[in-house]
Amino acid sequence: MIYVSDTWIDTSTGKKVKMQRPDSYVRDMEIEGASHHVYADQPYIFNAVVEKICDSVD
């Protein structure tokens, strides 16, 4: 779950998913300095995070 520091989305969802899927790889992270449209506000950080996630999947 990718969250941003300035959003209206409830970030507790990521924690709920982690608890409901204890045997799954679930990680939540927050990107500072971005609003709901993180891909536009912090494109380099967003792309690096997505690339890291993709590289971690077998």
RAUR-V150969 format. One record per helix or strand of 2 or more residues. SS is the DSSP state (hx for helix, st for strand). FROM is the first residue (numbers start at 1). TO is the last residue. If there is no record, write none. Layout:
[[SS | FROM | TO] [SS | FROM | TO]]
This chain:
[[st | 2 | 4] [hx | 12 | 20] [st | 29 | 31] [hx | 38 | 41] [hx | 43 | 56]]
